[in-house]
Amino acid sequence: MDLESKLLAIVKDGAELEDTYVWSKLIDVDHNMVVGTMNSLIGDGYLLSTAKSEEFWVLTEEAEGYVTNGSPELQLFRAIPVDGADETGLVAALGEALVKVGLGKCMKSKWISRDKASGRYFRSVESVERDDLVEQLLSIKNGALEDSGLIKDLKKRQLIAQMFVLLSHAAAQRHTLSSRLTPHLLSPKLQNLRKRTSYKVTAGPKWAPVRAVLSSELTKEMLDSGEWATATFRKYNFEAAGREPGGGHLHALMRVRAEFRQILLEMGFNEMPTNRWVESSFWNFDALFQPQSHPARDAHDTFFLTTPSRTVSIPEDLLSRVQAMHEGGGGGSLGYRYSWKRGEGEKNLLRTHTTAVSARMLYALANAPGGFKPAKLFSIDRVFRNEALDATHLAEFHQVEGVVADVGLTLGDLVGVITEFFRRIGITDLRFKPAYNPYTEPSMEVFGYHPDLKKWTEIGNSGIFRPEMLLPLGLPPDVRVIAWGLSLERPTMIKYRCKNIRELFGHKSKLEMTRSAPIARF
C-alpha cells in the first residue's frame, strides 16, 4: 500500500492520526515525505490537519565525538601509558585543546599526577570505571531528559541536567568523575535546542479511500474520445497572478541614454527627430558656416557615400543665402571670401554630429507659420567619424546635444543650462575653458572633476551659434541660440568604470552589463 493510501486508511470512520512524526518512525518513512503527501491530500479536501510543535535537544558534532571516543579527561587518561608521558607527546596525540581541558579534569579527580623533576604525567589509578559526561550526553541523545511541556529554554535544561548528575554521583563508585556538573554540558558547543513541527491528521470533507484523479487541462484527445464528459477537472483560480512577462533589458549605454533623456524632458526640452544618419554636406557643414576647405571635410575625417553620392533636395533660397554668407559675408561679417561650390555641398556623408539636425530644426523654426517662437530642443543619437580606433575612440558613437533659441540669450544663460544638466546627473564640480568652433562664438569646453582619476576631464563642448549661421536660416537678428553637446559613451564609461570603450559598445561588449536594474544616478 502506498503512503497516500495508508494516510487515507488510517483516518477512516472518524479515526485520528495523533502525530505524523511518531507515525513516520513506526513505518520507517521520512517525515518530510509524510508531510508532503498529507498537504497534497489536504489541498484536494481529503484530509485536515492541526500543527503541533515540540522542542528537543540534539548533540553537536563535538559532543558526538565525545560519545564515540570518551570525554576529554578519559581520552587523556587512556593516552598515558604505565611509564608516563610528557605534555608535548599528549598534545601531539590528542590536540592542544583537548589536552588543556583533560589535564585539569584528570588532576582534579586525582586520576593522574605530575612528577615535578621530569615534568611527566603518570596514572594514579589503574582504571576509570565511569564516564559521566558521556552518560549525560547519551541521556540527551536518547531523550531521557526531554520534556517538551517543561523544557523551554537553556537554563531550565541545564538545571535538570545538573540534578541528574548529582543523583548519578550519589551512587557512583570510587574514582569516578567529580560530582559537580561538568562545564562542557553548560556549553552550547555540546547541545542545541531544536524545534520540530508535526501534525494531527483527521478526515476531510471530501474523504474517500482512494483519491480521484483530477484533470488539469482539456486536451484534444479527451474531446476526440468523449472522456471530457465524465472527467473531473481541477478548479481554476482565475484571481491568481500570472508570471511577470519578460520585456528585455536595457544595455548600460541605453540606460544612461534613458536617464539623460528624462532629465532633459524634465528641464523643458523637446526631442528633435534624428532618424537621418545619411546627411548632405550642406546641412552637416555649409549651413553651420563651416568652410569647404575645413580639414573635417576631408575623407580622412568623414565617411562619404558613393551611392547615392549626392543630395539635390536643398531649398534654393536657403542655398543661395548660405553661399552668399560664405563668399561675401553679411550682418557685419566678411565671410570666408572664397568661391563656394554647390557640388561640395551636395555630397552625401554619414553625419559627423547631430548639429546637422539642429540646423534643420532652426530653419524650420524660422519659417514656421506665425513666425519664430522660442524653443528648447535636444537630441541623442549616433554619429560617425573616420577616426583611429583606440581604447576611448570608435568610428561611431552617440552625441547628446541641447539647443535653446530665444531673444537676448547670453553666455550666462548657457553656463546656467549646462550647470543644471550636469548637476542633475551628479556632476557638480565644473570648469569652463575658452575654445574655438567654426559655428559658435564665443565657445567653451566643459570640464568636470573625475573622482576616480582625481583630475579634471573634458566632458563637453558649448557655445553661442554665430550670426553667420543663424541669419541665412532666416532667424530674426535679435535671436540668439545657445548650444552644448557631449558624448554618451564617455560618461557611461565613467559611471560603469569601463577602461576600454570596446567593453561597452560593439561586438566585444560585455553581456553581463545588460541586466534588468533600475536606472541610477551618477
N, C-alpha and C positions, 0 to 999 in steps of 0.2 A: 504494500500500500504506500502510495507516495505521501509526501509531507502535507500537501493540501488536503487530501482525503482524511489523513489522521486528525488534522485540526477540526475538520467538519464533523468527524465522527465523535470526537471527544466531548463536544458541546451539544449533542443531540438530546432531545427530550428535556431541555432546561438545565442540563448539567453545566458545570463551570470548569474552566482550567485555571487553577488558582495562581500559578506562577510559571510564565513561559521559560524563565531561566532554569528553574528546577526541572521542568519537563524536558528541556533540551539536553540536560545532563543525563536524564534517565534513558532517553532514546539515542544518546550519543550523536547529536547533530549540533552544528554550530548555532549559537543563539541568534546571530545576525540573520541566518537563513530562515529561522523560525519567524523572526520579526518581519522580514521581507514578505514572506508568504502570507502572514497574518494581515499586513497592511494592504496587500493586493485584494484579499477577500473582504476586508473592511470597505475598500473603495467600491466594491460591487454590492455591498449591503448584506453579505453573508455572515459577517461577524461584527461584534462590538468589543471594545477593549477599554480597560482602565489602567492608567500608568501607575506604577509603584516604584519608589526609589529606595535603595539600600546602600549604606556606606560600609566599606570593609577595608582591611589593611592588606597590603602586599609588601613583600620584601624587595629591597633594591638589589642590584647586581652584586654590590659589595656584601650584603647580608647573605645572599645565596652562596657566595664564595665561602663564607664562614660556616654555613650549614654543611657544605661539602667537605671542607678541609679542617674545620675546627676553628675555635676562637683564636685571636692573635696570641693570647698567652699560652694556649695549649699547643699551637703550632711552634712557638718558640721553645717551649719545654721539650717537645719531641725532637727539635733540631739540635739540642745539646747532648752530645754523646757522654758516655761514662767518664772519659778522661777530660771533659770540659771543652769549652770553645771560647774564643775571643769575640768581641763585638764586631770586628771587621768581617770575620767569617760569617757571622749571623746575618749581617746586612747584605753580604753577597748572596746568601742563600734565600733570605726572606724579603728583603727590601727594607729601606730605612724607615718608612712609615710604620710598617707592621712591627719591627723590632722596637721602635720607640714606645709604642703602646704596650707590647707584650712584656718588655723588660720590667716596666713599672708594676704591672699586674702580678707578674711572677714573683718579684721581690717582695711585694706587699703580702702576698699569700704564703710567702716562705717556701715556695716550691724550689727556688734556686738560691745560691749565694755567690758572692764575688770574692775571689782571692785578691787582696789588695796588692800583694807583691807582684803577681803576674798579670793582674787585670783580667783573668779568665773567669768564666762563669761555670759553676758546677751544679748538678742536681742535688737538692736537699732531701727529696723523697724519691722513692723508687718509681712510683706511678701516680697518675691523677685519674680518679675513677669517674668524675663527673665533669661535664662542660655546660655550666648553667646558661651561658649566652646562647649556645646552640639550642638548648631546651626551650628557652624563651622564644627564639626565632621560629622554631618548629611549631610552637603553640600559636604564634601569629599566622604562620603559613597554613596551618590546618584549621584555623578558625576557632580554636578552643576558647579564645578570649573575646570573640566577636559578638557584639550585642547591638544590632542596628537601632534598637529603641533607646539605648542609653549612651552609647559611644558616639558623640557628635563632634568632638574636637580632639586635638592632640593632647591637651593637658589631662583630660579625663582618661584617655587611653594610657598615658604614662602612669597615672595614679594606679589604675587597675593592674598594670604590668608590674609596678613596684610591689604591690600587695602580693601578687603571685610569686615573686622572687622571695619575699620574706617568708611566706608559707612553705615554699620549697626548701629553704635552707634550714627551717626548723627541724626537718627530719634528715638533713644531709649528713653524710658520714664525714669522718676526719679527712683533712687535706682537700676539702672542696674549695670552691671559689669563695670570695668574700660575700657576706650576707647582704651587703648593700647592692642597690641596683647599679649595674654597670653603666658607665657613661655612654657606651655605644647605643644602647637601646633608646636613650633620650635624644639621639642624633637623628635628624631627618635623612641621614645618609643610609640608614638601615631599614626604614619603613616609610611607606607613602599611603596616605588616605585616598582611597578611590571611591567613586560613586557609580553604581550600576542601576540602570533602569530596566525593569521587567514589566510584564503586563498580565492582568487578569482578563481572561477571554470568555465571552458568552456568545450565544447565538444572536445573529442579527435579524432584522425584519424580513430579509429575503433568504433566510437559511434554507439550504437543501443539501442532501447528502452528496450531490455532485454539482459542481459549478457549470452552468450552461455557457457554451462558447458564444461570445458576442462578436458580431462582425463590426469592424471599424470603418468599412467603406463599401460602397455599392459598385460591384465590378461588372464588366461586360459578360463574364462567364455566368454570374448569378442571374443576369437578365435573360441570357440565352436558355439556361436550364430551368428557369422558373423558381430557383431557390430563394430569390428575394422575397417571395410572397410569404414564406414561413420563417425566414431568418429573423433573429433578434439582433438589433443594432445597438451599439453603444450610444449614449446620449452625447450630443454635441454641445459644447459650451460656446455659444455664439458671442459671449461677452469677453472671452479670453483675448488678451493682447497678442497680436501676431509678432513675428520676428521682425526686428528692425531691418528695413531694406538697406542694402549696401549701395551708397551713391558715389563711390570712388573717393579718392583722397587728393588733396592739393599738393603739388610739389612745393618745396620750400620757396622757390622763386615766385610761384604763383600765390603763395600765402602772403609774402611781402607785398606783391602787386595788389592783392585784395586789400591789405592794410592801408597802403598808400592811397588807393582809390577811395576808400571810405573816408580817410582824413580829408582829402581834397573836396569830396562831396559835402562833408560837414562844414568846410570853410566857405561854402557857397559857390564852388566852381562847377561848371558843366563840362561833361566829357565830349571831346571832339571826335568825329568819325575818322579812324586811322586805317581803314581797310584799303590802303593803297601803297603796297610795298614797291611797286614799279612806278617811278615818277619821272617827269621830264626834267631836264637840266634847268629849264626856265623856272619852275616852281622851287626846285631844290637849291638853285644858286642865283639866277638872274633876278628873280623877284625879291631876293634878300639883299640886293645891291652888292653881290659878290662878283668881282671882275672875272671875265672869261680867261684871264691869264693866271688866275689864282692856283697855287700848287694843289689844292684839294680837288681841283677838277681834272687832275691828271689820272691816267689809268692805273698808276701805281697806288693811288689812294681810293679810287672809286671803281665800283663794278658797273661797266657799261654793257648794255644789252645789244646783241646782234639781231635778234628777232623778237618783237618788232624793234627796229633801231631808232625810230623817230615818232614823235607826237606832233600832230598838226591841229589839235583842237584847243589852241590857246586863243583867248579873246583878243581880237585885233587891236581894240582901243587900249587895252592894258599893255599889250606887247609894244605898241608904239611909244607909250609913256615911259615904260621901263627902258627902252632903247634910248630915248631922249635923255633920261637921267644918267645913264651910263656914259653917254657920249659927251653931253654938254652940261650936265648938272641941272640945278633948279632949286628954288627955295633957299638961296644963299650958298648952295654948294656948286663947285666947279665940275663935279663928276670925275670920271677917270680919263676923259679925253682920248679915247681910242675908238676904232671902228668896230661897233658891236655887230656880231654875226648871228643872224637868225638861225642858221643851221646848227650852231653850237647849242643854242637854247632848246632846240627840238630833240636833241639826243636823249634817248631813254636810259635810265640807270636804276639801280637799286638804291632807294633813298638813303642818304648818309645821316640824316637827322629828321626828327619829327617836326622841325621848324617849317618844313615844306607844307605840312598840314596847317600850321599856324598862319602861314601866308595866305593859303586858300580861305581860311575862316575870316581873316581880317578883310580880305577882298569882298567876301560875302556880307560882312557887317557894314562895310562902306556903301554897298549897293543894295542894301535891304530896303524893302518898301517902307516909306515913312522916314527914311534917313537913318543915320548912325545912332545906335543905342549902346551904352556901356555894357561890357561883358567880362566875365571871368571864366576862362577856358583852361582845360588841361587835357593831356593825352599821355598814355603809357603804352608803348608798342615797340616793335622790333625795328632796328635799323642795321645797315650793313656798311662795312668799311674794309677796304683791301689792306689790312694791317698784318704785320708779322705776328704769328701766334706765340704766346708765352703763358706763364702762369697766371697773368692778370688780364690778358687780352685775347679776344676771339674776333673772327671776321664778322660776327653778328652778335648783337646784344640788344638790350631793351633800354629805351630812353624815357625818362619821366620829364615832362615839360609843363610849365604853368605860364599862362599869359593873362594879363589884366589890361584892358583897354578902357580909358576914361579921359576926361578933360583934366588937365593940370596935374597929372601924376608926377612925382619926384623920386629921387634916389632914396629918400627916406621911406616912401611907400614900399619900394622894392625890398629894402632891408627888413622892414616890418613883416611883409608877407613871408619872406624866406625864413626869418627867425621863428615865426609862428608855426610854419610847416615842420621845421626840424624839431621844435620844442615838442610837438605832438608825437613825433616818433622817438623821442627820448634823447635827442642830441641838443644840449643847451649851451655848450661852450663853442661859440662860432667866432670866426675872424673873416674879414673881407679884404681882398688884395686887388688893387687895380690891375686890369688886364686889357688885351686887345681882341676884339672880334670884328669881322668885316661889316656886320649889320647891326651892332649895338655900340652906343657911345653916350654916356660912359659905360664901361664894362667892369665886372668884378668876378674874381674867382672866390669860391666859398670854401673855407677850411673848417674842419671840426676836429676836436681833440679826441684821439683814439685812446681809450683807457687801457687796452692791451699793449699796444705798441708804445704807449707813453710819449706820443708825439702828435703834432698837428698834421692832418691828412686832408688832401683836396677831396671834396665831396660834391662839388657842383660848380656851375658857371652861371652868370647872370648879366643883365644889362638892360638899357632902355633902347628900343629899336630906333634906328636913325631916321630922320625925316626923309632921306633919300629912298628909304624902303617904303615908308608909310604914304607919302604923297602920291606916287604912281598908283598905289592900290585904291586911291580915291578917298582916304580918310581926311576929315577936316584938319586944318593946320594946327588947331589948339588941342588935338587929341594926342595923348602920349600913351605908349604901350610899353609896360614893363614885363620882362620875361626872365625865366630861370629854368635850369634843367640839371638833371643828374642821371647817372646810370642806375639801373635796377640791380645789376649784378654785384656791384661793389658793396653797397650797404647790406645786401643779403649775405655776402661772404663774411663781412664783419660780424653780423648777427649770429651766424651759424659756425663761425670760426673755421672757414674754409681757406686753406692756404693756396690752393690751385683752383682756378675757375673751371677746369675740366671736371672737378668733383661735383660741380653744381649744374653745369649746362653741357648738353651734348651726349654722345653715346657712351661716354665714360662716367657719367654722373652716378652717384651712389643711390641705389634704390631705397636704402633704409631712410633716406631723407624724405621720402614720400610716405607720410603717415597721417592718420586722422588725429590731429591735435588742434586745440583752439589757437587762434591767431594771437600771438603775444607781442607786446611792445618791446622795443629795443632796450 
